[in-house]
């Protein structure tokens, strides 16, 4: 049994992660911690790619589910947790595995290929934004994860810079 999971508990205080509110640095830390934990989880529990596919990081619904599960694990296995907390985590993990299977089936990612999650168009939506196109064949999960995280951090940096520019204009 690897001690990696135990060390993760000390890195961050457990609490909900709102990915919509994270700054670039916080997001980078959360991405790294979540990826390490997901890797530990799938290896420790022998999780199928039908529950946690290699390209989970490309799908918001999987990121949110796994992030919540990670934070719950930190709370249940951390110092000061009730003695029954790990049992509760395993109950909740069983429920989460069902949801993960549903998310994976709906989003269309697999062990070797991926496509963006299909978002049904609503009246007035830009139809091009919902066109997912063909599946992409992905061969290097680690490289893809780094590219997705780097793009996310760059986006967060750009949003932050734009907000600072607006504040500078308001203050001028």
PERAGI-V12317 format. One record per pair of residues at least 6 apart in sequence whose C-alpha atoms are under 8 Angstrom apart, sorted by the first residue. I is the first residue (numbers start at 1). J is the second residue. If there is no record, write none. Layout:
i = <I,I>
j = <J,J>
This chain:
i = <1,4,5,5,8,8,8,9,9,9,10,13,14,14,14,14,15,15,15,16,16,17,17,17,19,19,23,23,23,24,24,24,24,25,27,28,28,31,34,34,34,37,38,38,41,42,42,49,49,50,50,50,50,51,51,51,51,51,52,52,52,53,53,53,53,54,54,54,54,55,55,55,55,55,55,55,56,56,56,57,57,57,58,58,59,59,59,61,62,62,62,65,65,69,69,72,73,73,75,76,76,76,76,76,77,77,104,106,107,107,107,107,108,108,108,108,109,109,112,112,112,113,113,113,113,114,114,114,114,115,115,115,115,115,116,117,118,118,118,119,120,121,121,138>
j = <44,40,37,40,33,37,74,74,77,78,78,74,71,72,74,75,71,72,75,68,71,67,68,71,27,64,156,157,160,153,154,156,157,153,153,149,153,149,66,67,70,70,66,70,47,48,52,110,111,101,104,105,110,97,98,100,101,104,100,101,104,104,109,110,111,110,111,112,141,109,110,111,114,141,144,145,62,63,109,63,145,148,116,148,107,116,117,103,100,103,104,96,100,93,96,89,86,89,81,82,85,86,88,89,85,86,110,117,115,116,117,118,114,115,116,117,115,116,137,138,139,135,136,137,138,135,136,137,138,132,133,134,135,136,132,132,130,131,132,130,130,127,130,144>
